[in-house]
Amino acid sequence: MIGRRIKELRIKNGLKQQELADMFGLSSVSISFYENEQRQPDIDFVVAIAKYFDVSTDYLLGKTNTKTVSYTHLRAHETLSDL
């Protein structure tokens, strides 16, 4: 699932594999392996690419179809650091 999501976001943002690879200090072969589910990216890359594309890691991992995290469930006195 993560490979499909990375590819979808890359294409939607008009990036080539090489351009995305350059942004994260990787080779285009690594991006291709991730997109084709031949290798799994490490957690640092997952977090970095989620931040870059402004999506949640849960979305990238296929745990949800909601791209961003909703914090509307927080009570008035809670902050993100309370989670």
Long-range contacts (C-beta under 8 A, 24 or more apart in sequence): 1-61, 1-62, 2-34, 2-37, 2-40, 2-41, 2-46, 2-60, 2-61, 2-62, 3-34, 3-35, 3-36, 3-37, 4-35, 4-37, 5-55, 5-59, 5-60, 5-62, 6-31, 6-34, 6-35, 6-41, 6-49, 6-60, 7-35, 9-49, 9-53, 9-55, 10-35, 13-53, 23-52, 24-48, 24-49
